[in-house]
Structure formats: structure tokens, C-alpha cells
Amino acid sequence: MLTASVLSIALGATTVCAQQKPPPAAPSQQAAPPVSSEPVPVPAQTDPGLIEGLGKLLKDSASGLTSKLPTPGQALDGLNSSTKDATDSLKRIAPLSAQTMVAGRTICPPAPNGAPDCKAAADQLCKEKGYGAGSGVDIESAQKCSAKSYFTGQGACRTENFVTRAVCQ
């Protein structure tokens, strides 16, 4: 029994020792302050580098462009509206007249001074199509040479002018 009592005294002493607080730490061995869960603010960069500045500029300009550009539907609506307005304006300025465009090929005869008279050719082209006087719009020029002068390079070639389209009244 004696052994049991010695054993219980020894166990009791161990329990008392475990319940005592440890002595206070020396000032040089103090614990570090508790870690905060809040993020530490990073100081703002006052002098951004060239690459950062260009990146910000491109980002800002791209976001500005996308917010100001019209959608394709809006662009087509604007184009259709502008076209209709232009057509209406032209109809008010120059109402449709009795002028007609004709196509053909009539040679311009030589004038008294030797130049081609394409006004006479335009008039003739319009009369052939059943209209009155005309004014040449397209004139075509061609070299006319004989076969001998074409192959030998000797002889004279002449230029002929033709009215191919005219506006007739």
C-alpha cells in the first residue's frame, strides 16, 4: 500500500507542476506581434515606366473607341438615310430632263482648220438614234495606216476620232 500512496503522491505532484504557469519571458525574448489579416497598402508608383505608360494609353484609347463606334446596323441606317437625302437634293436641284445617253460609233469629220469636228459626229449619232442635237461624252482615237506603211514603217498614218457616247436632246 505504501507503494500506491507514493505513486499517487508522485502523480499529484506532476499534475500540480503541469498546471503552474511558466515564468515570464525575459524582455529580449518577447513574442512577435500578432499577424494582421488585412492587406498592407502598397505605395503608389509616382513615376511609371515607358512600357506601363504606353500600356495604359492603349488600354484607355481602346476602351474609348469601342464605346463610341456605332453598331453595323446603326452605320447602315445612317448610310441609307444619307443616300436618300442626297437623292432628294439632286432631284430638287436638277429635275429629270429630256436628255438621253446613247452609245454608238460615228467618225468625227475634219473641220475646215483640219481638227476633228466631234460636235457634228455627236449630232449625227443622236439623229441616227431618233433624237435631236447632241453633245459628245466619250471620244475614241485610233491610228489608221496602210498595210505597206504598217509593215515597212514607211508612209504616213493618220489619226481618226470617233464619238462612242453622246448626250442627246
C-alpha positions, 0 to 999 in steps of 0.5 A: 500500500505504501507503494500506491500512496507514493505513486499517487503522491508522485502523480499529484505532484506532476499534475500540480507542476503541469498546471503552474504557469511558466515564468515570464519571458525575459524582455529580449525574448518577447513574442512577435506581434500578432499577424494582421489579416488585412492587406498592407497598402502598397505605395503608389508608383509616382513615376511609371515606366515607358512600357506601363505608360504606353500600356495604359494609353492603349488600354484607355484609347481602346476602351474609348473607341469601342464605346463610341463606334456605332453598331453595323446596323446603326452605320447602315441606317445612317448610310441609307438615310444619307443616300436618300437625302442626297437623292432628294437634293439632286432631284430638287436641284436638277429635275429629270430632263429630256436628255438621253445617253446613247452609245454608238460609233460615228467618225468625227469629220475634219473641220475646215482648220483640219481638227476633228469636228466631234460636235457634228459626229455627236449630232449625227449619232443622236439623229441616227438614234431618233433624237435631236442635237447632241453633245459628245461624252466619250471620244475614241482615237485610233491610228489608221495606216496602210498595210505597206506603211504598217509593215515597212514603217514607211508612209504616213498614218493618220489619226481618226476620232470617233464619238462612242457616247453622246448626250442627246436632246 
